[in-house]
Every structure is written in structure tokens, then in C-alpha cells.
Amino acid sequence: MNSHEVALCQPLRRFLQQQLQQHRNMLESLITRLHEAWNPRDSIESVDTEAFQRYETLGDAYLQYEITKLIFDAHADFSPHLITVLRREAVCNVSLHLAGEVLQIPWPTSPMSDKQKADAFEAMVGQMSEKRKTSATVPQLLHDLVRFVVLFGHERWLVKCSSRSPQPL
């Protein structure tokens, strides 16, 4: 972590605390809407391996783009490096699997590894990104889901930020 990233920790922490509190207030609604819009038995479990991987690829690309755009638009003072670091933290397997746990996603099969849960999360997003063309409610749900993943990833990054000492440039 460079000195610029360390300097941004405090303002980002304050911003995130406000955003996370607002999102926690919306979390129950997000969980309900997510469960109404997506059922793993009707989606992930009913597709073959190749289709699953296609949805996973689409979901990964969708998350990468939307998260990058959200961070870019919200933080004009962030360097490209910091935007990349924050996006990477938000979309890593650990973050996606843990976000899925917080969102109480009913995983398709049990037991699943953390990587498999992250892949299922990406496949879910991929399927929902396709539904957004024909559903009035899915676009807002996807937007709120992406915001949650970003905030969740940022919160994880701040925990790491707090536990490290600044590194020289």
C-alpha cells in the first residue's frame, strides 16, 4: 500500500461507514428481492456445465465493469491503481463468497467450496444480467447488488488497510 492509499483510508472509511449503514438498512429488502428474482433450482442447477461457465463468465465481466464504473464515478480523486485495487478486492472469490453468505443466497448444492460459491455468485449475476432485458425489477436489483458488493469489498480492504503499516512509494 502506498502513501496515497494510506492517506485515503480515513476519508474512505468515513464515507464507507455512512454508505454501509444505509446499505445495512436496505439489506433485508435486497435479500428479499434477490430471493424473489433468483432461485438456484430454477437456474444454476438446471443448466449444464458449459452453460454455467458461460453465465459465470458473463457475471464476472458484468461485475468487473459495473464495479469499476461505480468506483470511478464516485471517487474522482482515486488513482487508476487504487481503483484497480478496490475492484479486485470487491470481485475476489473470498469477497463474493462472503457477500453471498451475508445475502443468504441458497447455494445450489452442498457442500461447496468458497471458490464454487464465488463462481455460483458470478453465474447468478450473469443470469440476472440477461433477465434485465425482460424484467422491470432486475435492473434495479442488479444495481443494488453491485453497490453491495462494492461496499463489502471496500470494507474488507479497509480492514486490511488498518492492519498494515504504510509502505514507501
N, C-alpha and C positions, 0 to 999 in steps of 0.2 A: 504494500500500500504506500503510495507516495504522499508527500506533504499536502498536496492539493486535495487528495481524497480524505486525509485526516481532517483537514480544515472544514470539509463539507459534512463531516459526521454529525456535528452538533445541529446545524440548521436542518439537515436531512432528518435527524432524529426527532426534532420538534415537529416538522412537517408530517412525518410518518405517524407520530403519536396522535395527531389530530385526525389524519386520514384513517388510521386503524380503528380509532374509536367510532368514527362514522360508519366504517365498514362492519365493525362488530355489531352495530345496531341494525345493519341490513343483512347480517349473516343468516339469520333464521329465514328471512324471506328468500335469500339466494338459495339456501338449501332446499326449501320447499319448491321453488320454481325449477331448480335443477332436477329434482326427483320427478317432477311432473313432465318435464321435457325429455328426459333420457332414462331409459330402462335398459340395463345391460342384457337382460334376457331377450329383449326385442331387437337389440342392435349388435353389440360386440359378440355375444355368444352365438348369434345366428349367421355370422359371416365366416367364410373360410379364412385360412391363414393369410393368403395373398391379399384379400380384401381388407383384413385387419391391418396389415402392414401398409396398405395404401392409405387408409384412414389415419393411421399413426403418422405417416409422412406428411399428410395434409395438415393434421393438427399441429405437428411440430413447426411446420413452416408458418402456419397461421399465428401461433403463439409468438414465434420469433419476431415476425413483422409487427404485429399489434403491440407487443410489449416494447419493442424498440421505439415505435412511433409514440406511444404513450409517454415514455421516459423523455424522449426528445422534445415533445411538445410541452411537457410540464417543467422541464429544467433546462432553460436556455444557457445557464452557466456551466453545465456539465460538459467535460471534455468527451471526445469520442471514446477514449479509453474507459472512462468511468461509465458511460452509457453501456458499453460492451460488458464491463464487469457486472453491472447491475442486471442487465438482461440475462447474462449467463447464470447468475445466481438464481434468478426467477425461474428459469426453464430447466435447471439441472434436475436429474432424476430424484434426488432427495427432496427438493422443494416441491416438485409435482406430486410425488407420493404423499408427502406430509399434507399438502394442500388438499389432496383428495380425502385424506383421513379427517381433516377438520370439516370438510364439506359433507362428510358422512356418505361418500359415494359407495353404493353397494357393488363391490368389485365382482366381476363375472364369475370367477372361480376362486376356490380357497383350497389350500394356502397359495399365496402368490408372493414372489419376491418383491422387494421395493422397486426394482427395475421394471418388472412386469406391471406393477401398479402404475408407474410413471408412463409406461407405454400405453396402458389402457386409458389413462387420463388424456394422453395425446390423441388416441383413436376416438375417444368421446368428443373431443373438441373438433376433430376432423369431420366426424359425422354431423355434429351440430352446425359446423360452418356450411355444410351442404344444405341443411334444413333451413338455414336463414333465408334462402331464396324463396321458400314457400310458406314460411311461418311469420306471423306478425310479432310473436313474442320472443323468438330465438335471438334476433339481433341484439336486443337489449340485454338478454340473459348472457350472451357471449361477451358483450362489453363489460358487464359487471363481473363476470368470471375472470376476464383478463385483468381488470383492475385488482381483483382479489389476489390473483397470482403475483402481480407486480408488488403489491404491498407486502404479501407474505414473503417473497424473495428479498425485498429490501429489508424487512425486519430481520431475516436470517443474516444478511450482510452486515447490518449494524451490530448484531451480536458478535460476529467475527471482528468487526472494526473495534469494538470495545475491548476485546481481549488481546489485541495486537498493539505493539508499540510502533510509532512511525518509522518508516524506512526512508533512507536518503533517496534523493532523486537519481 
